[in-house]
């Protein structure tokens, strides 16, 4: 509103309130209050120079002699509103804004000036602020972003916006908002009452134009002249749909590849271009015809845009020097809403020439394997490898062993025949496999070298005797009885028989009738050493030596004899060793360092247990 017009309105209201006569309630002795007033209304945003007259309070006890004092309290009393304590006139001394506070709750009371006591109970009244159109509509979340698919039909909803007006929606048209479009036609429109932006032009193409800036206006007073307005911007982006077919740049592509290129090597790449983007431009390529469809393959690269042609089978210039491929590129995501924009595929021809290369010799096998017993005699020829020149010249071949694969120089190869033979004795327990590389070189071009792997497995021969695993020393308590187990022995054999190890244990011939100990073969590759008597004494004899005979049962049979040292020890009631051989504390000068360390270790163990 204009300030002048607002002032005039406020002045008229002020004059109207002044002309109102207070309602007098007679009878000061009644319980109910003896003075009344009306509910007051005042327009907001008063801009006059004088305080704004709100209304008048009057008690029927007021005889006009100045003995009555009017007091005002409550919301804004003294700061926003004042009262003439003699006349009861109420004025606003501050500018009022309904959008800040719509009403004020005040309390009034009449006091006797002489007695300084209230004449009646305090009463409440309300000052309501009437709205004027002083706030324009506002879009609180702008600028807005929206995305719709290209080619959207007319009427497609783009975005729904709401403008808020701080004015009173229940009073007049100050808060009744109407929407209109200021920029963005003829592409878009807005519904006046709802603020919904819709497509108003069919066939909008992202490939022609992708982004639109639309300005929307919200105007109050129902859009009438003099209403206040606010605007916002809606940035609308057209998202892509698959409405463009792919197309190769060329009808015929020429490529070449050397015949030596390995399988899976890349020959080249092609692309069917698509004006669409993202998944709508992704392609799938396939070989649909041609004499090279079994020799070559095509796959889509990680970007799903290019077709990568690779070798599927080995090439040979001497066999076939060129190939033709008929390749199709097709969209992987077809939008069936736009069949008239298709077909969404395209075909091209790729001609591939195979280039001649001087190739190295090729062996008759991709790899060789041979098993050789470890007792094979030196100079024995155990296999022959063969290679040839694949080129038309078919030159002579010379063979050799790549030395870093046979550092021990166990093998030799005949330079012309390719016969392999042993040079040194073979030992499976040292090396169970030999993986050597044989080289084949063209006589006329030493740079042309082929290679092949030869795996030589060394077969086991029973050439190692079984040996005691450990426990070369045991003990027997002085209190041991006949038949008591004092040690379990096991054996180990470096050989690796097919059926696994099976060891046989017995006492050596010279101990077969040993009166002190006996051996029991458990038939599970272990044996027990048992006492044959009781009554053991360190004083009588402190150490016994028991020879144990072990055989492995393989052919040729391998045997060994190991001696088990058994010491007589004094033990506690639970069979724990307390001391072995008291004379050990008086060591002879010739006692070896190893024996000394062993004895000290036993002493430390015994001390730890105690």
LUMNU-255316 format. One record per residue (C-alpha): x, y, z. Coordinates in steps of 0.2 Angstrom, whole numbers, plus 2048, in hexadecimal, padded with zeros to 3 digits. Layout:
N
XYZ ...
This chain:
610
800800800 8058127FE 80B81B80E 7FE82A80B 7F081E809 7F5814818 7F6824823 7E582A81D 7DD819822 7E5819833 7DF82B836 7CD826832 7CE81783E 7D582384B 7C782F849 7BA82184A 7C181A85A 7C182C862 7AE82E85D 7AA81D866 7A2820877 7A8815885 79A80988C 79780E89E 7928008AB 7898088B9 78A8028CB 79B8028D2 7967F58E0 7947E78D4 7A07D98D4 7A37D98C1 7AE7E78BA 7A77F88B9 7B07FD8A9 7B07F6897 7B77F8886 7B67F1875 7C37E586D 7CE7F1863 7D47EF851 7E27F9849 7EA7F8838 7FC7F4837 80B7FE830 80480F836 81181C830 80982D838 814838842 807838851 80482985C 7F781E855 7E681F85F 7E080E863 7D181086F 7CB816880 7C880E890 7BB81589D 7B480F8AD 7A38148B3 7AB8188C4 7B58268BB 7AB8368BF 7B88418B5 7BF8488C5 7D18418C2 7CF8348D0 7D18258C5 7E181F8BE 7E28138AF 7F08068AF 7F57FC89F 7FF7EC8A0 8027DD894 80A7DB883 8137EA87E 80C7F588C 81780488E 82280087F 8157FE871 806804879 803813885 7F481888F 7EF829895 7EC8258A8 7DF8338AA 7D583189A 7D881E896 7DD822884 7E881587C 7F581986E 80180E865 813816865 81B80A85A 818804848 80E7F4849 8117E583D 8047D783D 8117CB835 81C7CE845 80D7CD851 7FB7CC84D 7F37D085D 7F77D786F 7F07D187F 7EF7E088B 7E87E289D 7E07F18A4 7DB7F78B6 7D48068BE 7DC80D8CE 7D781A8DB 7E48278DB 7E182C8ED 7E181A8F5 7ED8138E7 7E28038E7 7D97FB8D8 7C77FF8D7 7C37EE8CE 7CC7DE8C8 7D87DF8B9 7D07DB8A8 7D87D5897 7D47DC886 7DC7D9875 7E37E5867 7E27DC857 7ED7E2848 7E47E3838 7EE7DD828 7F37E8819 7FB7E280A 80D7E580E 8167D580A 8197CE7F9 8197BC7F5 8297B37F7 8317A37F0 83A79C7FF 84478E7F6 8497977E6 8527967DA 84B7867D5 8527777CC 84876B7C2 84B75E7B5 83F7567A8 84274A79A 844751789 83674E77D 82974F78C 817752787 80D76278A 80776379B 8157597A3 8187607B5 8297677B7 82876E7C9 81C7747D6 8207847DF 81878D7ED 81A7A07F1 8167A5803 80E7B6808 8107BC81A 8007C6819 7F07C0821 7E87B3816 7D77B581F 7D67C781B 7D37CE80A 7DD7C87FB 7EE7CE802 7F47BC803 7EB7B47F4 7F97B07E8 7F87AE7D5 8077A77CA 80C7AC7B9 81B7A97AE 8267B87A9 8347AE79F 83479D798 82679D78B 821795780 82A786788 822786799 81378D7A2 80D78E7B4 7FC78B7BC 7F679B7C3 7EF7947D3 7FA7857D7 80B78B7D1 80E77B7C7 81A77E7B9 8167737A9 81C76F798 81377A78B 81D77577B 81F764775 82F75D76D 83C766777 84D75E772 85B75D77E 86775C76F 86176D769 85F77677A 86276E78B 86077C798 85178979B 8507977A7 83E79A7AC 8387A97B7 8287A77C1 81F7B57C9 8137B47D8 8087C37DB 7FC7C67E9 7EB7CE7E9 7E57C07DE 7F17C77D0 7E77D87CF 7EF7E97CC 7F87EF7DB 7FC7DE7E2 80E7DB7E8 8187CE7DE 8287C37E1 8317B97D4 83D7AA7D3 8477A17C6 84478E7C1 8537877B8 84D7787AE 85876B7A6 85275F799 85974D79D 85D74278F 852735787 858729779 85173276A 86073175F 866722756 87971D756 88371F746 89571A740 89F728738 8A571C72A 89D70E720 8AE70571F 8BD70472B 8CE6FE727 8D96F6734 8E96EB734 8F16E0741 9016D6741 8FF6C3741 90A6C2750 8FD6CB75B 8F86C0769 8E66BB76D 8DC6C9775 8E76D676E 8DD6E6768 8DC6E9755 8D36F9756 8C370275C 8B4709754 8A571475A 893717755 89072975B 88072E763 87A73F767 872739777 87C738787 87E72C796 87671C795 86C721785 87D72277C 883711782 887705775 8886F2772 8936EC764 8926DB75B 8996D274C 88A6CD742 8926C7732 8A36C5729 8B16B8726 8BA6BE736 8AC6BB743 8B46AC74A 8C66B474A 8C26C5752 8B76CB760 8AF6DC764 8AB6E2776 8A56F377C 8B26FD786 8AF702798 8A6712793 89A708789 89D71477A 8AB70B76F 8AC6FA768 8BD6F276A 8C26E575D 8CD6D7764 8D56C775E 8CC6B7762 8D76AA75A 8EA6AB755 8ED6B3744 8F86AC736 8FC6B6727 9016A671D 8F069F720 8E46AF71E 8EA6C171A 8DA6CA71D 8C86CA725 8B86D3723 8AC6D7732 89A6DE731 8986E7742 8886EE74A 8876FB757 8766FC761 87070676F 86E6FC77F 860706786 853709779 84471577E 83570D777 82B71D778 835723768 83471575B 83372274D 844728752 84D71774F 85470C74A 86070D758 86E703750 87A705741 8856FA737 8976FC730 8A46F1728 8B66EE72F 8C46E7724 8D36E072D 8E36DC724 8EF6D072C 9026D672B 90F6C9728 91C6C7736 92C6BD737 9276B2745 9326A8751 932695751 92368C758 92467C763 91966D75F 91266F770 90D67E77B 91667678A 91F66678E 91E65A79D 92964B7A1 92C6417B1 93D63A7B4 94362E7C2 9506367CE 95C6277CB 95D62B7B8 96F6297B2 9796387AC 97763B799 967632797 95C63A789 94A63B791 940645784 94164F774 939660770 93566675E 933677756 93167E745 93168F73C 91F694738 9246A072A 92569A718 93969A718 93868C725 94A68F72B 954682735 952683748 95F682756 95B67D768 961683779 95D68478B 95A695793 9676947A1 95E69E7AE 9516907AF 95E6837B2 96B68B7BD 97167A7C3 9756747B1 96C6647B4 9676627A2 96E663790 96466577F 96B66076E 96C66F764 965668754 95965A75A 952661769 956652774 956655786 96264B792 96964B7A4 97A6527A8 97A6517BB 9726447C7 9606487CC 95A6497DE 94864A7E1 94B64F7F3 95565E7ED 94A6637DE 93A65A7DB 9366657CB 94166D7BE 93867A7B3 94467E7A5 941689795 947682784 94B68F777 94968D764 953699759 95269C746 96369973E 9606A7731 9596B473E 9606B1750 9536BE756 9456B2753 9456A7762 93669D768 935695779 92C687782 92B682794 930670799 92B66A7AA 93565B7B0 92E6527BF 93B6487C9 9336377CE 9386317E0 9436227E2 94561A7F3 9576207F7 956628808 95561E819 949622826 95062B836 94A62E847 94063F847 947644859 94763D86A 95963786A 95963887D 94C631889 94C62E89C 9456208A8 9406248BA 9496198C7 9386148CD 93260E8BC 92A5FD8BB 92B5F08AD 9205F489D 9216078A0 921612891 92F61E891 93062587F 92662586E 93162685F 92D62B84D 93762C83D 93963782E 93E63281C 94263F80E 93B633801 9286357FB 9216247F7 9106237EE 90861A7FC 90F62480A 91C61F817 91B60F821 92A60D82D 92F5FD836 9375FE848 9415F1851 9505F185D 9615EE854 9675DC854 9745E0861 9665E686D 9595D9868 95A5D0879 95C5E0883 9575DC895 9535EE899 9485F588B 93D5EF87D 9355F786E 9235F5868 91F5FA855 90E602856 90C600843 907612841 91961883D 91C61A850 92460F85D 92460E870 93460B87B 92F60188A 9385FC89A 93B5E989C 93E5E98AF 93D5F48BE 94A5F88CC 9546068C3 96260F8CC 96D61E8C7 97B6168D2 97B6068C8 97A60D8B7 97461F8B2 97461E89F 96E610892 97061087F 963608875 966605862 956606857 9545FF846 948607839 944602828 93860A81B 9305FB812 933603801 93D5FB7F3 94C5FC7F4 94A5FB807 953609810 958606823 961610831 96660D843 96561B84F 96A61A862 95E62086F 96762687F 95D62288F 96162A8A0 95C6248B1 9556328BB 94D6348CC 93B63A8CB 92D6408D6 91D6358D9 91563C8CA 9246378BF 92B6488BC 93E6488BB 94764F8CA 95964B8C5 9636418B9 97463A8BC 97B6428CC 98D6418C5 98864E8B8 98C65C8C5 99E6568C5 9A26588B3 9B26518AB 9BD65D8A3 9BB655892 9A8658892 9A2660881 99A671881 98A669879 98965D887 98B66B894 97D67588C 97166688C 97466389E 9726758A3 962676899 95B6678A3 96066F8B4 95767F8AF 9486758AA 94866C8BB 94A67C8C4 93B6848BB 9306758BF 9356768D2 
